[in-house]
């Protein structure tokens, strides 16, 4: 039991580390569904690899599609007025593409489920170590360059590193799990203030993951969807029981067109 839960816990800790940073940035930029769209583009690349190349070169193809999605997002945030509409359509494009491709596979439904929410309980330790090295390198790269570039170069840096991160995360955990890990802990952390928000988001995510992994293992629930469920539940409960200290509440007046 401890071997299985231990590796899953280690994976969740390293996923939450870099995803806490990206999640906070995404919420602050107001492009909440970017990770779903880019993640789904990565999944589309994985589906192409499964159908046409028997799963070979999956990471390279997924990365290409994720980078392309990230590049489009970096342009859209500057040139498109209703950027969330663009991002939603990119997500729809990725989902429909995956459905079309995997409809030709005998195991299409199973493969699609893995792309959405994988079972991280059985992730090999070798994959966890490789991912830790990759995320550490990306974190150092972001730290060094983030304050040295401005304008569109900063957007390209953000979306490029984001796409690389998402590609690895989707391969290990699935699109929905990645979305939950990105948004839910950051959402809860931002409601309670702005100081130390990345660390607070990381800790919140770890606590939620421990609960989700324990429940999943004890009751034999699908691990990926259990993680998504508890993260979404925590975010929803935070709106009821945590006073927003970040000044992000919006008052919508009747008839103001919002």
Helices and strands as residue ranges (DSSP letters): H 2-29, H 34-52, H 58-79, H 83-102, H 108-116, G 120-122, H 125-145, H 151-173, H 175-191, H 197-219, H 223-241
